[in-house]
Amino acid sequence: MQTSLIKYIGLSVWLMAFLSCSVQRQIGKQAKASILSKAEFAPANVGITIFDADTQTGLYSHNAEKLFVPASNTKLFSCYAGLKYLGDSLPAAYYTIEGDQLLVQATGDPTFLHPDFVKQPLFDLMKQNRFKTVGIYTSFDAQPLGRGWAWDDYLEDYMAERDPFPMYGNLATFTLKGDTLATVPPNLPVIGNPEKQKPWTVNRVLGGHFYTINSKAGNADAVKTVTMSMERGAFADKFLEDTLHKTVERIDQPIPLSQARVLY
C-alpha cells in the first residue's frame, strides 16, 4: 500500500512538472511567434513575465531579470487602484452655499466638461440663476507635467497636464467646418486659419494660451486635438467666467468638509 502511494505521488509530481513544462513551451512559442520573432521588435528591449497567482509559480519569462522603464505598465496598477478604491462614482466637488454665492472645492474630477460624459452635475449647479458668484478653491497644487515626462511632446493629446480642476480632459479641440474653425473650449485665441483639404497643425508655446495655425505641417484632417495650459487650477476661473457669464473667483481657504455637501 505504501509503495503504491509513493508511486502515485511520484507520478503526480512528474505529471505536474510535465504539464508545467508543456505550458511554458506553449507560451514560449506564442511569445516568439507574436512578438520576439517580429522584425519591428528587433531593436526594442522586450521583457515578458507570466506568473500564476493561484499556484504561486512562474509560467514563462523572457529577459525577466533586466530593468525596464515602467512606462505604461504603471497604468495597470493605477487602473486597479481606481477600481478598488474609487467605486462607481467620483465626487465632482464639495460645495457650500452662502446667499447667492456658490463655493466649490475641487476634487480633481477628470470628467468635468469632458465630451465623453454627457451628465455634468457640477456645471449644471454652477449655471443656476440663483448664484451670482462662484468661488473655487483648488485643494492641491499639482505640477502640470511629471518628473521624467517627455516634455518635448507637451502638445500631444496623451500629454494632458495634471491639474486640480480638470476641464475638457485638459485638451483643446479644433474643428474645421467649411471655412470656419470652431474650438472647444469655445472662444480660444487662435492666430491663423487652415484651408480646406490642405495640411495644417496647431501649435502653442509651453505654458501659453495663444494657439497658432501652421499650414506648412501636419495633415488635412478636419479635427485636431492639443493640450491646454491649465496653470495649476488658475485656468478654471478664467474660462468659467466667460462661459457662465457670472463672476468666478479663486478663494484661498478650504471649505470645512463637515459643513460641505458632496456632489457626484
Disulfide bonds with the S-S distance in Angstrom:
none
